[in-house]
Amino acid sequence: MGTRVEILLPNSQAECARVVDDLFAEWEEELSRFRAASGLSRLNAMAGRPAPAGPLLRRVVCRALDAAVATDGVFDPLLGRQLDEVGYDVTFDRIAWPPPSDARATPGGAWRRVEVDDAAGMITLPAGARLDLGGIAKGMAVDASISLLQGLGVESALVNAGGDIAVIAQPEGWPVEVQTHEGSAVVLLLRGAIATSTTRRRRWLQGRVERHHLLDPASGLPARSEVHSATATATSCASAEVAAKVALVLGRDRGSRFLAERGLTGLLVESGRSTPVGSWPIPLAAAS
């Protein structure tokens, strides 16, 4: 999934980390749009026709479509072609200097025409469309990892996939570093999950145009929100990941309302300003 995965466990249960490693390897193999043999790549290659899809792929696609419905399409999992067109058509570490694109920006919304047939094990994408599950798969994998660890009897743990974090609670909480307008700070995560989306990473030049990987479905181009980092907390990591991305795309005012209306806590960061939402905690201290 193009990210570093960190697992914190009691020393006596350190061997349980292997189940998380195995889970992320399995999910990467099935859900990466950069692996030609992945289930997702095979599905994208058959856009416009019913395509076989395994249980994991169907589960993640259904969750992504539910998130699209819940956010009125601000979270859009069917922007794979648009990501390719702005130069993110290879893994980020391989992006060099893509030439200028003459492709016309295409707004999102085609997710409404995706059909999932669980009984037949098939998914049909609209012709010409491509799925990108990067905005939710990491969070779902973190949630699945926490469930696996709980099933093994682990009573205290943290799983972090590139800033998408979920925990098995411990009484004193888990210190988590978050971005602020001053740099970063540390807050305590007592339970549930926290996720951050930012446009300060995964940036590149396409010709002379600066790009980043968080697209606005309204335009099909990188979001131009004044918010450059959004952090959200939720009961699940997948929900926190979606909420953070949507809040960033919407910007400070609409993003704050989006989080508040759903009873979520978050922090929206601009240059020189941070906007807390809900019962956002006072940071413990600035991170060194």
C-alpha positions in Angstrom: 0.0 0.0 0.0 3.0 2.2 -0.5 3.4 2.9 3.2 5.4 1.9 6.3 3.4 -0.2 8.8 4.3 0.0 12.5 3.0 -2.4 15.2 3.4 -1.8 18.9 2.7 -4.8 21.2 3.7 -6.0 24.6 7.0 -7.8 24.5 5.4 -11.0 25.6 3.1 -11.0 22.5 5.6 -9.6 19.9 5.2 -12.7 17.8 1.6 -11.6 17.0 3.1 -8.9 14.7 3.5 -11.5 12.1 -0.3 -11.8 11.5 -0.4 -8.1 10.8 2.6 -8.3 8.4 0.8 -11.2 6.6 -2.5 -9.3 6.4 -0.9 -6.2 4.8 1.0 -8.4 2.3 -2.3 -10.1 1.3 -4.2 -6.8 1.0 -1.3 -5.2 -1.0 -1.3 -8.2 -3.4 -5.1 -8.0 -4.0 -5.7 -4.2 -3.9 -2.7 -2.4 -5.4 -3.5 -0.6 -8.6 0.3 -0.7 -9.4 0.5 -4.5 -9.5 -0.6 -5.9 -12.9 -1.7 -9.2 -11.3 -3.7 -7.8 -8.5 -7.4 -8.3 -8.3 -7.9 -4.6 -8.5 -5.8 -4.2 -11.7 -7.6 -7.1 -13.4 -10.9 -5.5 -12.5 -9.8 -2.1 -13.9 -8.7 -3.8 -17.1 -12.2 -5.2 -17.6 -14.1 -1.9 -17.0 -17.3 -2.0 -18.9 -17.8 -5.7 -18.5 -18.7 -7.9 -15.5 -15.4 -9.1 -13.9 -14.7 -11.8 -11.3 -13.7 -10.3 -7.9 -12.7 -12.1 -4.8 -14.3 -11.6 -1.4 -11.7 -9.1 -0.1 -11.9 -6.9 -3.2 -15.7 -7.0 -3.1 -15.7 -6.1 0.6 -13.4 -3.1 0.2 -15.3 -1.9 -2.9 -18.6 -2.1 -1.1 -17.2 -0.1 1.9 -15.8 2.5 -0.5 -19.1 2.8 -2.2 -20.9 3.2 1.1 -18.4 6.0 2.0 -19.1 7.7 -1.3 -22.9 7.7 -0.5 -22.3 8.9 3.0 -20.2 11.9 1.8 -22.3 12.8 -1.2 -19.5 11.8 -3.5 -16.8 13.9 -1.9 -15.1 10.6 -1.2 -14.9 9.0 -4.7 -13.2 5.7 -5.2 -13.4 5.8 -9.0 -10.8 8.4 -9.7 -8.0 6.0 -10.8 -8.0 7.3 -14.3 -7.9 10.9 -13.1 -4.9 10.1 -10.9 -3.2 8.5 -13.9 -3.8 11.6 -16.0 -2.2 14.0 -13.4 0.9 11.8 -13.4 0.3 9.4 -10.5 0.3 6.3 -12.7 3.2 4.5 -11.0 4.2 4.0 -7.4 5.2 7.4 -5.8 8.8 6.5 -5.5 9.0 6.0 -9.3 7.3 9.3 -10.3 10.0 11.3 -12.1 8.8 14.4 -14.0 5.7 13.5 -16.0 5.3 15.6 -19.2 2.4 18.1 -19.3 -1.0 16.5 -19.9 -3.4 17.6 -22.6 -6.1 15.4 -21.1 -9.2 17.4 -20.1 -10.1 17.2 -16.4 -12.9 14.9 -15.8 -15.1 15.3 -12.7 -16.0 12.2 -10.6 -19.3 10.7 -9.9 -19.1 7.5 -12.0 -19.0 5.5 -8.8 -22.8 5.6 -8.9 -22.7 3.2 -11.8 -20.6 0.5 -10.2 -22.4 -2.8 -9.8 -21.4 -5.4 -7.2 -22.9 -8.9 -7.5 -21.9 -10.7 -4.3 -23.8 -13.9 -5.2 -22.0 -14.2 -8.5 -18.7 -12.8 -7.2 -18.6 -10.1 -9.9 -18.1 -6.4 -10.1 -18.9 -4.2 -13.1 -17.2 -0.8 -13.5 -18.3 1.8 -16.0 -16.4 1.7 -19.3 -13.2 3.7 -19.1 -13.3 4.1 -15.3 -10.7 2.8 -12.9 -10.9 2.2 -9.2 -8.4 3.5 -6.7 -8.9 2.2 -3.2 -6.0 4.1 -1.6 -8.4 6.4 0.3 -9.9 3.6 2.4 -8.0 0.3 2.1 -5.3 1.3 4.5 -7.8 2.2 7.2 -9.7 -1.0 6.6 -6.5 -3.0 6.8 -5.6 -1.3 10.1 -9.1 -2.2 11.5 -8.7 -5.8 10.3 -5.3 -6.0 12.0 -6.7 -4.8 15.3 -9.5 -7.4 15.1 -7.0 -10.1 14.4 -4.8 -9.1 17.4 -7.9 -8.9 19.7 -8.8 -12.4 18.5 -5.3 -13.6 19.6 -5.9 -12.2 23.1 -3.8 -9.0 22.7 -5.0 -6.5 25.2 -2.8 -3.5 24.3 -1.6 -2.6 20.8 -1.2 0.1 18.2 -1.1 -0.3 14.4 0.0 2.6 12.3 -0.1 2.5 8.5 1.4 5.8 7.3 -0.5 7.9 9.8 -3.7 5.9 9.8 -3.7 4.6 13.4 -6.0 2.4 15.5 -5.4 1.1 19.0 -6.4 -1.5 21.5 -6.8 0.7 24.5 -4.5 0.9 27.4 -5.4 3.0 30.5 -2.9 5.8 30.0 -3.6 6.1 26.3 -1.3 6.1 23.3 0.7 9.3 22.5 0.2 10.2 18.8 2.0 12.9 16.8 -0.3 15.1 14.8 0.4 18.0 12.4 -0.4 21.6 13.5 0.2 25.0 11.9 3.3 25.3 14.1 4.7 21.9 13.1 3.5 19.0 15.2 2.3 18.1 18.6 1.4 15.0 20.6 -2.1 14.0 21.7 -3.3 11.0 23.6 -5.4 8.4 21.7 -7.4 6.6 24.4 -9.5 4.3 22.0 -10.6 4.0 18.4 -8.7 5.5 15.6 -7.1 8.6 14.2 -6.1 9.4 10.6 -4.4 12.3 8.8 -4.6 13.4 5.2 -2.1 15.9 3.9 -1.1 17.6 0.6 2.4 18.3 1.9 3.5 14.8 1.0 3.2 12.9 -2.3 3.7 16.0 -4.5 5.3 16.1 -7.9 5.6 18.3 -11.0 3.7 17.5 -14.2 5.5 19.7 -16.6 5.5 23.0 -14.7 2.3 22.2 -12.8 2.6 21.1 -9.2 0.4 18.1 -8.4 -0.6 16.1 -5.3 -2.5 12.9 -4.8 -5.7 14.1 -3.1 -8.2 14.8 -5.9 -11.4 16.8 -5.7 -14.1 14.9 -7.4 -15.8 18.1 -8.4 -12.9 18.9 -10.8 -11.0 15.6 -11.2 -7.9 17.6 -10.3 -5.8 17.9 -7.1 -7.8 19.7 -4.4 -7.2 23.4 -4.1 -8.4 23.7 -0.5 -6.7 26.1 1.8 -6.4 23.2 4.3 -3.1 21.3 3.8 -3.6 18.8 6.6 -6.7 17.3 8.1 -6.8 14.9 11.1 -9.9 13.1 12.2 -10.8 10.6 14.9 -13.5 7.9 14.7 -14.4 4.6 16.1 -12.8 2.8 13.1 -9.7 3.7 11.2 -11.5 3.4 7.8 -14.0 6.0 9.0 -11.3 8.3 10.3 -9.3 8.0 7.0 -12.4 8.9 4.9 -13.4 11.8 7.2 -9.9 13.3 7.1 -9.7 13.2 3.3 -13.2 14.6 2.9 -12.6 17.4 5.4 -9.4 18.4 3.6 -11.1 18.5 0.1 -14.0 20.6 1.5 -11.8 23.2 3.1 -11.9 24.8 6.6 -15.6 25.9 6.8 -17.3 23.1 5.0 -14.8 20.5 6.3 -15.5 21.6 9.9 -19.2 21.4 9.4 -18.8 17.9 7.8 -17.0 16.6 10.9 -19.2 18.4 13.4 -22.4 17.2 11.8 -21.2 13.6 12.2 -20.0 14.1 15.8 -16.4 13.6 14.8 -13.4 15.3 16.4 -10.6 16.7 14.2 -8.0 19.3 13.4 -7.8 21.3 10.1 -4.5 22.9 9.4 -3.6 25.8 7.2 -0.5 28.0 6.9 -0.5 29.9 10.1 -3.8 28.5 11.5 -5.2 25.4 13.0 -9.0 24.9 13.4 -10.1 22.3 16.0 -13.4 20.6 15.6 -15.4 19.0 18.4 -13.6 18.0 21.6 -10.2 18.2 20.0 -7.7 17.8 23.0 -5.1 20.2 24.1 -1.8 18.8 22.9 0.5 17.3 25.5 3.5 19.0 24.1 5.2 20.0 20.9 6.9 17.1 19.2 10.6 17.2 19.1 
